[in-house]
Amino acid sequence: MRNKFVLFVLVSVMALLGAACGGDSDSPPARTTADGPIEVTMWHSMPDPAGGSLQDIVDKFNASQELYEVDLIFQGGYTDSLNKLINSIGTPNVPSIIQLSDASTQIMIDSEAITPIQRFIDEEGYDLSDFEPKALAFYTIDGVLYSMPFNMAGPILYYDRAAFEKAGLDPDDPPSTLEEVRQYSEQIAQAGEGDTQYGISLETNAWYFEQMLAKGGALYANGEHGRGERITEVLFDNETGIEIITWWDDMVADGLAYNAVDSIDSFLKLATGEAAMTISSTAALRVAIAAIILVGRDPFQYDTGPMPGPAGDGGIALGGASLWILSERDEEQQRGAWEFLKFAARPDQQAQWHSDTGYFPNRVSAYDEPPAVRAREEFPQFLTAIEQLRASPDTTATSGILLGPLNEVRKRVVEAFDKVLTGGGDPATELKAAVDDANKIIELYNRTAPD
């Protein structure tokens, strides 16, 4: 089949560049019976507790009707799930629905292995007027909505109000620029009185780098981020990119920032009081609250604010993941997949999902549903991410990046940061080297991509 060949070739190219190989899918083949429900298999990448919330949505859908039965199967992380999909194309094991991160948008379109949900929207005149406009804009290319936005996220600042007060800082006025983060961190360190207290804990994460570029109004790549024409080169070694990596390096070198191993390490520094701030996804909000309670601290001591970035007129881009319908499943199974996607996008389901996880809902009216109302009454921090997204201007810088080998390029960005932060490399030199390598990755990918 052509779609199997296209997807296999595209990702085989990335595998040659260092992508991890996925194992065979262990899910049973979907089946249709004359006297029972049509089986709709869905692969996902939500570990608990988010996985449990997703299972609740599936259970409610299955109980709401008798025609379809969704079977939810965890496949590991997004990259694991994508690699397993590659191995399943052309076999009975291909799922009806797969959840993949925003980084996989271009490769899924290039794969020709999916049915754009725009087909179903057009067939039944499905109303999209209540959906978050920026969510629709991210996954709509040339007038076609390819997948259903589902777990949407943005990076935000988490901070310790008590640490701010101790340092003489206004806890209702978190830093908004990188320079302000440094100033706040210096005051916090001075107020530490000998305690090991970093101003901020920073996890080296290529997504945060991308979002900081967008905050500064700088471009990550050409081709209008892939929305005007296919990306052929990245541009992140621009003045803003160098400013970000240099600031990051100086903060760590001066003892103002803790160089975290991962997001858990970063949050622990905040939860234990060793750092006053950290940057993480809004999706971490529920887990963060639980972790803070677990270490015996008051969750109301902690607050959230927009992610700081370089001074500029930009904003953030949408993050998270969406749900895709696979074209290799028969028409009845694809129809069942679409019915589930509509159910999962209902305002009441999105409100509960938002409350359970911290992801913001894809429906505007979901905020008026009881679970969402209760969530923001209990923790007003739930509104930070969506308010930040809505306040972001609609520009090329904030449009989101459509790049097939984005995950491979991200790995190269992380390597550049590591060489600077732990190897003493020069920020501008390492970022330029990452750009050169990224452009080679992109060139090789584009040779195999469909016209």
C-alpha positions in Angstrom: 0.0 0.0 0.0 1.2 3.5 -0.8 0.4 4.9 2.6 2.4 2.2 4.3 5.3 2.9 2.0 5.2 6.6 2.5 5.0 6.4 6.3 7.7 3.7 6.5 10.1 5.7 4.3 9.6 8.9 6.1 10.2 7.5 9.6 13.0 5.1 8.4 14.8 8.3 7.4 14.5 9.6 10.9 15.6 6.3 12.3 18.8 6.6 10.4 19.2 9.9 12.1 18.9 8.4 15.5 15.2 7.8 16.2 14.4 4.9 18.5 12.9 1.8 16.9 9.5 0.8 18.0 8.3 -2.8 18.8 5.4 -4.6 17.2 2.0 -3.6 18.4 0.6 -6.1 20.9 -3.1 -5.0 20.4 -5.6 -7.4 18.9 -6.9 -6.7 15.5 -10.1 -4.6 15.4 -13.1 -6.6 14.3 -16.7 -6.0 13.2 -19.4 -8.5 14.0 -23.0 -8.7 12.8 -24.5 -9.1 16.2 -22.2 -7.1 18.4 -20.7 -3.7 18.7 -18.1 -2.5 16.1 -14.7 -2.5 17.8 -12.8 0.8 17.7 -9.2 0.5 18.9 -7.6 3.6 20.3 -3.9 3.9 21.1 -2.9 6.6 23.6 0.1 7.9 25.6 -1.5 9.1 28.8 0.0 7.6 32.0 -2.0 7.7 35.1 -3.7 9.8 36.5 -4.5 11.3 33.1 -4.8 7.8 31.7 -7.5 7.0 34.2 -9.4 10.1 33.2 -9.2 9.2 29.6 -10.5 5.7 30.4 -13.5 7.3 32.1 -14.4 9.1 28.9 -14.1 5.9 27.0 -16.3 4.1 29.5 -19.0 6.8 29.3 -19.0 6.6 25.5 -19.3 2.8 25.5 -22.2 3.0 28.0 -23.9 5.8 26.0 -24.7 3.7 22.9 -24.5 0.1 21.7 -23.2 0.4 18.2 -19.5 0.9 19.0 -17.1 -0.3 21.6 -13.8 1.7 22.1 -10.9 -0.4 23.3 -8.3 2.0 24.9 -4.7 0.7 24.8 -1.6 2.5 26.3 1.4 2.4 24.0 4.0 4.3 26.0 5.2 7.8 25.0 4.2 9.6 21.9 7.4 8.5 20.1 6.8 4.9 21.1 3.2 5.1 19.8 4.3 6.5 16.5 6.9 3.9 16.0 4.4 1.1 16.8 2.0 2.7 14.3 4.7 2.4 11.6 5.1 -1.3 12.3 1.3 -1.8 12.3 0.5 -0.2 8.9 -0.6 -2.8 6.5 -1.4 -5.3 9.2 -4.6 -6.1 11.1 -3.2 -4.4 14.2 -3.5 -0.8 13.0 -5.7 1.2 15.4 -8.7 3.2 14.5 -7.6 6.2 16.5 -4.1 7.3 17.7 -3.2 10.1 20.0 0.0 11.9 19.0 1.7 15.0 20.0 1.6 18.3 18.0 5.2 17.5 16.9 3.9 14.6 14.7 1.4 16.7 12.8 3.4 17.1 9.6 4.6 13.5 9.5 1.1 12.2 9.9 -0.1 14.4 7.0 2.8 13.3 4.9 2.1 9.6 5.8 -1.1 9.5 3.8 -2.2 6.9 6.4 -5.0 9.0 7.9 -8.5 10.2 7.1 -8.7 14.0 7.9 -11.6 14.6 10.2 -12.6 17.5 7.9 -14.3 14.8 5.8 -16.7 13.9 8.6 -17.2 17.5 9.5 -18.2 18.4 5.9 -20.4 15.3 5.5 -22.6 16.1 8.5 -22.1 19.9 8.9 -20.6 19.4 12.3 -20.5 22.8 14.1 -17.0 24.0 15.1 -18.0 27.4 16.4 -17.6 26.5 20.0 -14.0 25.2 19.6 -11.0 27.1 20.8 -10.0 29.1 17.6 -6.2 28.6 18.2 -6.7 24.9 18.6 -8.5 24.6 15.2 -5.9 26.9 13.6 -3.0 24.7 14.7 -4.4 21.5 13.2 -5.9 23.1 10.1 -3.7 23.3 7.0 -4.9 24.7 3.7 -8.5 24.7 5.0 -8.4 21.1 6.1 -8.8 20.1 9.8 -6.7 16.9 10.0 -7.1 15.8 13.6 -9.2 16.5 16.7 -7.5 18.7 19.2 -7.7 16.9 22.5 -5.2 17.4 25.3 -4.0 21.0 24.9 -1.3 22.5 26.9 1.0 25.5 27.2 4.2 26.1 29.3 3.6 28.2 32.4 5.6 29.5 35.4 5.0 27.8 38.7 6.3 29.7 41.7 6.4 29.8 45.5 4.5 32.8 46.9 6.2 32.4 50.3 9.7 32.6 48.8 8.7 35.7 46.9 7.4 37.4 50.1 10.5 36.4 52.0 12.6 38.1 49.3 10.5 41.2 49.3 8.9 40.4 46.0 5.2 40.9 45.1 3.7 37.3 44.9 0.9 38.7 42.7 3.5 40.0 40.2 5.6 37.1 38.8 8.4 37.8 36.4 7.4 38.1 32.7 10.8 38.5 31.0 14.1 36.6 31.2 15.8 39.6 32.7 13.1 39.8 35.4 13.6 36.1 36.2 17.3 36.9 36.8 16.5 39.9 39.0 13.9 37.9 41.0 16.4 35.0 41.4 19.1 37.3 42.6 16.8 38.7 45.3 15.6 35.2 46.3 19.2 34.0 46.5 20.2 36.9 48.7 17.2 36.3 51.0 18.1 32.6 51.4 20.2 33.3 54.4 22.6 30.4 53.7 19.9 28.0 52.6 20.4 26.2 49.3 17.8 28.2 47.3 17.8 28.6 43.6 15.8 31.3 42.0 14.5 28.9 39.4 14.8 25.2 38.4 15.1 24.8 34.6 14.7 21.5 32.7 16.5 21.5 29.4 13.5 21.1 27.1 13.4 22.0 23.4 9.7 22.8 23.6 10.5 25.6 26.2 13.1 27.0 23.8 10.6 27.1 21.0 8.0 28.8 23.2 10.6 31.4 24.4 11.4 32.1 20.7 7.7 32.6 20.1 7.4 34.9 23.1 10.2 37.0 21.7 8.4 37.1 18.3 11.3 35.3 16.6 10.9 32.6 14.0 12.0 29.0 14.5 12.0 28.1 10.8 11.3 29.4 7.3 8.2 28.7 5.1 6.0 30.5 7.6 6.7 27.7 10.0 5.6 25.2 7.4 2.2 26.8 6.9 3.1 28.8 3.8 5.4 26.2 2.2 7.4 23.2 3.4 10.1 24.1 5.9 13.6 23.7 4.3 15.7 25.3 7.1 15.5 26.3 10.7 16.4 29.8 11.9 16.7 29.5 15.6 20.3 30.6 15.8 19.0 34.1 15.4 19.6 36.9 17.9 16.7 35.8 20.1 17.8 32.2 20.1 21.3 33.2 21.2 19.9 35.5 23.9 17.8 32.6 25.3 20.7 30.0 25.5 23.1 32.6 26.8 20.7 33.7 29.5 20.1 30.0 30.4 23.8 29.4 30.6 24.5 32.5 32.7 21.7 31.6 35.2 23.1 28.1 35.8 26.8 29.3 35.9 25.9 32.0 38.4 24.1 29.6 40.7 20.8 31.3 40.2 19.2 28.4 38.3 19.2 24.6 39.0 20.0 22.5 35.9 17.3 19.9 36.3 17.6 16.4 34.9 13.9 16.2 33.9 10.5 17.6 34.8 10.2 15.5 38.0 13.6 16.7 39.2 12.6 20.3 38.4 9.3 20.1 40.3 10.9 18.5 43.3 13.2 21.4 43.7 10.1 23.7 43.8 8.1 21.4 46.1 10.9 21.0 48.6 11.7 24.7 48.7 15.1 24.5 47.1 13.9 26.6 44.1 11.3 29.4 44.1 10.2 28.9 40.4 10.1 26.4 37.6 8.7 26.2 34.1 6.5 23.3 33.1 3.4 22.4 31.1 -0.1 23.2 32.5 -0.7 19.5 32.1 1.5 19.1 35.2 -0.8 21.1 37.4 -2.8 18.3 39.0 0.3 16.2 39.5 2.2 19.2 40.9 -0.6 19.8 43.4 -0.5 16.2 44.5 3.3 16.3 44.9 3.2 19.5 47.0 0.7 17.9 49.3 2.7 14.7 49.5 5.8 16.6 50.8 3.6 18.3 53.4 3.4 21.7 51.9 0.3 23.9 51.4 -0.6 23.9 47.6 -2.1 27.4 48.0 1.4 28.5 48.7 2.1 28.0 45.0 0.9 30.0 42.1 1.2 30.1 38.4 1.9 32.8 35.8 2.6 33.1 32.1 5.9 31.6 30.9 8.6 34.3 30.9 10.5 34.9 27.7 12.6 37.5 25.9 11.2 40.9 25.8 9.1 41.2 22.6 5.6 41.4 21.2 5.1 37.6 20.7 3.3 34.9 22.6 3.1 31.2 23.0 2.1 28.5 20.5 -0.4 25.7 21.2 1.1 22.5 22.6 -0.3 19.1 23.5 -1.7 16.4 21.3 -4.6 15.5 19.1 -6.5 12.4 18.0 -6.1 11.0 14.4 -8.3 8.6 12.5 -6.4 5.9 10.5 -7.5 5.3 7.0 -6.7 1.6 6.9 -9.6 0.8 9.2 -12.9 0.0 7.3 -15.6 2.7 6.9 -17.7 1.5 9.9 -14.7 1.6 12.3 -13.7 5.1 11.0 -17.3 6.2 11.6 -17.1 4.8 15.1 -13.8 6.6 15.6 -15.5 9.9 14.6 -18.4 9.3 16.9 -16.0 8.8 19.8 -14.0 12.0 18.9 -17.2 14.0 18.9 -18.2 12.5 22.3 -14.7 13.2 23.8 -15.0 16.8 22.6 -18.4 17.4 24.2 -18.2 20.4 26.6 -19.1 18.2 29.7 -16.4 15.7 28.8 -13.8 18.4 28.2 -14.7 20.1 31.4 -14.1 17.0 33.4 -10.9 16.2 31.5 -9.7 19.8 32.2 -10.5 19.4 35.9 -8.8 16.0 36.2 -5.6 16.8 34.4 -4.9 20.5 34.0 -5.0 20.4 30.2 -7.3 23.1 29.0 -10.4 22.1 27.1 -10.9 22.4 23.4 -14.4 23.8 23.8 -15.0 27.4 24.9 -18.3 26.5 26.7 -16.6 23.8 28.7 -15.5 26.5 31.2 -19.2 27.0 32.2 -19.6 23.3 33.0 -19.6 22.4 36.8 -16.3 20.5 36.8 -14.4 23.4 35.3 -16.2 26.0 37.5 -15.2 24.0 40.6 -11.7 23.5 39.4 -10.9 27.2 39.0 -12.8 28.1 42.2 -10.5 25.6 44.1 -7.4 26.4 42.1 -7.5 29.6 40.0 -4.2 28.5 38.6 -6.2 26.4 36.1 -6.9 29.5 34.0 -3.3 30.7 33.6 -2.5 28.6 30.5 -5.7 29.4 28.5 -5.5 33.1 29.3 -1.9 33.1 28.2 -2.8 31.4 24.9 -5.7 33.7 24.2 -3.6 36.7 24.9 -1.0 35.6 22.4 -1.1 37.4 19.0 -1.8 35.3 15.9 1.6 35.6 14.1 3.9 33.2 12.3 6.0 33.0 15.4 3.0 31.7 17.4 1.4 29.5 14.7 3.1 26.3 15.7 5.8 24.4 13.8 4.9 22.0 11.0 8.1 20.0 10.5 8.2 16.3 9.8 11.5 15.5 11.7 10.7 18.0 14.5 11.5 15.5 17.2 14.9 14.8 15.7 15.6 18.5 15.4 14.5 18.9 19.1 17.1 16.3 20.1 19.8 18.3 18.4 18.7 21.4 20.3 18.9 19.6 23.6 22.4 18.4 22.7 23.4 22.0 22.1 22.1 23.1 25.4 23.8 20.2 27.2 27.1 21.1 25.5 26.8 24.7 26.7 25.5 24.0 30.3 27.7 21.1 31.2 30.4 21.1 28.6 31.4 24.7 28.7 30.6 25.3 25.0 30.0 28.7 23.5 26.2 29.4 23.2 26.3 30.9 19.7 28.7 28.3 18.3 26.7 25.4 19.7 23.4 26.8 18.5 24.8 27.4 15.0 26.1 23.8 14.9 22.6 22.6 15.9 21.1 24.6 13.1 23.5 23.1 10.5 22.8 19.6 11.7 19.0 20.3 11.8 19.1 21.5 8.2 20.7 18.3 7.0 18.0 16.3 8.8 15.3 18.4 7.1 16.9 18.1 3.7 17.0 14.3 4.0 13.4 14.1 5.2 12.1 16.4 2.5 13.7 14.1 -0.2 11.3 11.4 0.9 8.2 13.5 1.6 5.3 13.6 -0.8 5.0 16.6 -3.1 
